[in-house]
Amino acid sequence: MQHAKRPHHRMKHLTLTFLVLLSFTAWCFGQETEEEHPIDIAWKHCHSLDSNWTTYGMTGCELAASEKWDNELNRYYKLLSKLMTEEQLELLKASQRQWIMFRDKELDFSSKMYYDMQGTMWGTVSASRQRSLNRTRTLELKSYYDNLTMGREE
């Protein structure tokens, strides 16, 4: 009796797995595809150069992109601040101060952790973390800006 239930159970499992994969695939194709950001394009190009296939070169690519993201972050922060009410601006300033504190503490932690690990590649990983944090915050600020300016002529 137990043996007879097994194929049925396996079939239910396969059907459920198939439905989950189908749902995920439909969701993925339903998402809007955004254009790749120019900083990401330049970052990929930097990594594709033969001269940057060293730890030093890869770290340089990460740091250069991080600096570009930081500049872009500051640009969106200034653009946002011009569109906000006084109350919104105060909240944005407080949020940004907290984010900077988080970013700096996160980089202190990850830099120390990676520094203590064996191998020069961890310096590149640490630089990549910095780029990633700057990129994420920049895209958050850009999203706020895009939402505030939706439908407006600039």
N, C-alpha and C positions, 0 to 999 in steps of 0.2 A: 504494500500500500504506500509506504513512504517513497519507494522508488518511482511510482507512477506520478507523484506530485512534482518531482524534480524537473522534468522537461517543461511543465507548465510554469513553474517558478522562474526558470531560466528564460522562457519566452516573455514573461511579464517584464523581467529585468531588461532584456534586449529592447523590447518595445518602449519602455520608459526611457532608456538611454537614447534611442533613436529620436523620440519626441523632444527630449532636452536638446540634443544636437540640432535638430531641425529648428526649434524655437530660437536657439542662439544664432544660427546662421541667418534666419530671417531678420532677427534684431540687428545683426551686424550690417546686412545689406540695406536695412532701413535707415541706418544712421547717415547723417549728412557727412560727406567727406570734405574736410577743410583743406585748403591749399597748404602746402608745406611752408613753414615760415622761412624767410630768407636766412635767418641766423642758423637754423637747422641745416639748410642746404650748404651754407659755407662751412659749417662744422663737419658735415659728412665729407665735403670736398677736401678739407684740411686733413682728415684722417685717411683719405684715399691716396694722398701723395706718398710716393716711395720714401721721400726724405723724412716723413713723419711716422714711419713704421719702427720707431724706437720709443723707449719709455719717455725720453726727453721730448720727442716730437709729439707724441700722443698727449702728454701733459700740457704742452704748449697749446694744442688744439682745444683742450678742455678749458684752459684758463682764458684763452682769447674769446671763446664763445661765452663763457661766464661773464666776462667784462661787457660784451655786447648785450647780453641779456640784462645786465645791471643798468646799462644806459637806457635800454628800452623800458625797463621797469620805471626808471625815473621819469622818462617821457610820458608814460601813461599815468603816473601819479600826478604830474603837473596838469595834464589834460583833464583828468578827473576832477582835480581840485577846483578848476575853473567852472565846472558845471554843477557843483554841489551847493546846497544850502549851508549856512553856517553850522547847523547841528550835524548834518551829514559829514561836513569837512572835519569837524572835531572828532567824530567817530572814526573816520578814515585815518586821521593822524594817529589816534590811539592804537588802532589796528596795525598800522604800519610800524609804529614803535615796538609793539609786541612781536610782530613778525620778525623784525630786525634782531630783537633779543633772542628769539627762538633760533633764527638762522645762525647767529654768531655762536650760541651755545651748542647747536647741532654740529657746526663745523669744528668747534673746539674738541668736542667728543670724537667725531669721526676722524679728524686729523690725528689725534692722539692714538686712537685705536689702530688706524692704518700705519702710523709711524712705528708702532711697537711690533708690527707683523714683519715677517721675513720677506724680503724681495722688493725690488724697486717698483714693481707694477702697482703697489699699493698707493704710491704717491699719485699716480694717474687716477686710481679709483677715488681717492680723496678729492682731487680736482674735479672729477666727474660729479661728485656729490654736490659740490659748490655750484656747478653749472646747472644741475638739475633743480636745486632749490631756487635759484634765480629765475630759471625758465618757468617753473610752476607758478611762482608769485606774479611774474610778469603777465602770464596768460590769464591769471585770475583778475588782475587789474584791467587788462584789455577787455575781458568779458564784461566787467562792470561798465567800462566806457562804451563798449558796443551796445549794451542794453540801454544806456542813457541816451545815446545818440541815434538809436534806431528810428528811422523815418525822418530824421532831421537832415536838412541841407547844411553842409559845412562851408 
